[in-house]
């Protein structure tokens, strides 16, 4: 007799995480920010339903959404775009699970990285700062370019990540937007 299941789910589907261990993507829940393998390795977990405010204040997310045009199926700039930038920079350190046809999970895309959640946060901030530096370099306003460069000299990514993560209460699944 056939076993009942959610349409589109595959109970035998496995995902190899960057350290080589395999996991069941159904073990990932929406509140999860890190997966800890049996050998103790920590891997950042990101889903498409995680808001970009996981990494940046809402005010910066609003600016990014206003200034970045997306040419894809997403309505606006979001977490899939951030993870795309990470994957472009570190293709061997990120695995992706497409769950768009899997009705047993609450997400459509899952990314698991070789990095732990804090290191991934730093990488995302570093890459967005690089994108901003590239964008400002094309400005016709030398004063704006100078001001941005001056601010970036004073910007400490590690300190920003520490403060932001403390404010967002990333130690629980009940973190909140600022």
N, C-alpha and C positions, 0 to 999 in steps of 0.2 A: 504494500500500500504506500502511496506517495506521502511524503511528509509535508504538512502545510508550511508555507513560508511566504514572505512578502514578495510580490511580483518583482522580478528584476534582481533579486538578491542571489548571491552565489556563496553558499556556506563554505566552499573550498577555496575561495580567493585568499591569497596570501600576498604580502608586500614585503620585499626585502629592504630593510632600513640600511643607511649608509655603513654601519659597522658589520653588515653581513647577516645579522639575525633576521628572521622572518616573523612577521606579526599578522594578526587578523585585523584588517582595517575597521572591522566592526567593534573592536575593543577601544577605538578612539571615540571619546565623547566630546561634545561641543565646548565644554568647559576646560578641556585639557590643553595645557600649554607646553608640556614636556612629556616625553615617553622615556622611561628608564628600562633599558634592556636588562636581561638576566645577568650580564657581566658588569652591570653598574654604569654603563655608558648612558649619558643623558643626551637626548635628541629633542630639538625644538619641534613642536607640532603646531601647524597653522592650517586653518580651514578657510574656505572662501567666505564663510559667514562671520569670521572674526573681522571686526571693523579696522580700518587703518589707524584708528585712534588707539589701537593696541600699542602702536609705536610712536605716535605723535599726538599732540594736543589737537582738539577739534578745530581750533582756529587755523592751524597749519594745514590740516586735512582740507578745510574749505578753500584755502588758497591753492593747494595742489589741484583740487577738483576744478577750480575756476580757470586755472592756467594750462592744464594738461588736457588736450583733446585725445580721446581714445578712438581708435579705428577698429573696434572689435565688437563682440556681442554684448559687452557690459555697458550699462547706461552712463557710468561715470568712473573716474579714477578710483581704484580701490585696492584691497589686499591682493587680488590676483595680479595686478600690475606690479605691486611691490615685490611679490615673490618671483615674478618674471624677471625683474631686474637682478634679484639675488641669483636666480638660476643661470642667467646670462653670464654673471661673474664667476659663479662656482658650480658649473654644470655637474661635476662628479660628486658634489657634496649635498645634493638635494634629490630626493625621490618624490615622485608625484603619483597619486592615486586618483583616477577619474571615477568618481562615484555618481556621475550624473544619471546613470541607469540603475542605480542601486537604491531601492526604496527602503532599505533597512538602516540607513544612516541619515543624519540630519544635515549633511553637507554635500556639495557637488564636487569639490576639489579638496584634496588633502596634500599637504607638503610636509615631509619629515626631513630634517637636516642633520648633517653630521655635527653641527654646532648645538650647544645647549641654548635654552631660550634667551638667556641674557646676552650671549655672544651674537646670536641672530639679531637681537634688537640693536646692538651696536653696528652690525653690518648694514642693516636696513638704514639706519641714520647716516652712516658714512656714505652709502650709495646715493641717498637723496641729497645730501650736501653736495656731492660731486655733480649731480644733475643740476642743482641750483647754481653751482659755480659755472658750469658750462653755459647755462641759460643766461646768466648775468654777463658773461663774457661777450655775448652778442649784443648787448645793450649799447645804445649810442650815447649814454650818459656816463661820462668818466667819473663824475662825483658819486653816482650810485654804485658803480663798480668798486671804487675806492672804499666806500662805506661798507659794502658787503664784505670785501676782502679784510678790512679791519675787524669787523665783527667775527669773521671766521677764525682769525688769529686768536681771539679770546675764547672761542667756543670749545669746550672740553666735552667730547662725545661721551666718554665714560661717566663723567659727572652728570651730564644730562640724563643718560640712561638710568643711573642710580636714583636720581631724584624723581624722574618720571615713573619708574617702576614702583617706588615707595608711595607716590601719590595715587597710583592706579591700583594698589593693593593686589599685585600679581601673585600673592601667596595663596589666594583663594580663587574659586571659580566665579566669585561674585564681584569681580572688578567692575569699575564703573568709568564712564567717560567723563572727562574734565570739561 
